[in-house]
Amino acid sequence: QIHLVESGGGTVQAGGSLRLSCMASGRTFSLHAMGWFRQAPGKEREFVARIWWGGSSTVADSMKDRFSISREIGKDTIYLEMNTLNSEDTAVYYCVANEYGPNEYWGQGIQVTVSS
């Protein structure tokens, strides 16, 4: 089992920045990737970013110029740096973790609201 806790969300003015954090606990030795999805009301869940323990990472094409994902060395924690936020970024952001196996774990989600 892996437990994920997101933090760092809230309300920010358009053009501002936020950094989301996701801390994993439990059997984190089994992790090989973590990432972020987001979902706005009435919309499908959308891929945001993912980072693999081997060091590679990817960000969705529509966000790659503004968002970045990173992993803190020595901690089972990842971050999503979000810059130049706009109203379309308003969503619940979910952390996801993948094991060396079929299991996938999700956080509860954290609200990001961009005011304009």
N, C-alpha and C positions, 0 to 999 in steps of 0.2 A: 504494500500500500504506500502511496505517496499522497501527502497532503500539501496543497498549494494555497498560499495566502498572498493576495495582491494588496498593494498599498500605493499611495501617491496620487490617487485620483482627486477629482474635485471640479471646481468651476474656474475657468480662466477666460480672460478677454481674447477676442480674436486677434491673431498675431502673436500671442504669447506662447509659452512653452510649459510642458509638464514632463516629469520623469516618473514613469510607473515602475514599481518593483514587484517581483514575484519571488517569494522564498519557498523552497521545497523542504519538506521534512519527511521522515520515515525511511523507507528503503531507497534512499537516493543513490546508493552505489549502483543501482540498476539503470540509472538515467543515461540516455544517449542523445536526447534533444529536448529542448524546451522552446516555447514560443508564445505568440499572442494572436488571438482572434478578436474581432469586435462585432457587435450587433446593435444596430439602431432599431427603434420601434418600427414594426411592420416590414423589416428587411431581413434578408438571409444573413446568416453568420458569415463574416468575411475574413479571409486570411490577412494578417498584418505582417508578421515576421516570425522567423524561426532561427535558432542557433543550435548547432550540433556540438557535442563535446569535443569532436575533433578540431573544432575551430572555425569551420565554415559557417556562414550565415546568409540569410536572404531576407529581403524586405519586399513586400508587394510593390509592383511597378508603379502604381498610382501614388505611393507614399514614399518611395525610396529617396526622393530628394529632400524630404523633411523629417523622416523618422529613421532611427537607428536602433539596433538591438545589440546588447552586450552581456557578457557574463563576468561576474566578479570572481577573480581567482581566489581560491580557498574557501569559497562559500557556495552553497547551492542556491544562488540567487541570480536572477537575470533582470535586466532593465530594458525599458522601452523609452528612449528619448524622443519626444515629440516636439517639434518646432514649427513655428509659423502656423499655428492651429487655426482652423476655420470652422464654421458651423457644421460642415459635413463630417467633421471628426467627432461630433457628439454621438456617443454610443456607450454601451457597456463593454468594457474590455475584459477579456477572459485570458487567463494564463493556462497553458496546456503543457503537459509533460509526457514524454514517451520513454518507455523502458526498452531495454534490449529484449524485446518480446512483443506480444500483441497488445498489451495493456496500454491504455491511454487515460490520463487523469486530467481533470479540469478544476480550476478554481471557481469560486463563487461569482466572480466578476466584480468589476469596480466601475463606477460611473465616471465618465468624463463629459463635462458639459462646457461647450465653448459659447460664450455670449458674444453677441454682435451688436 
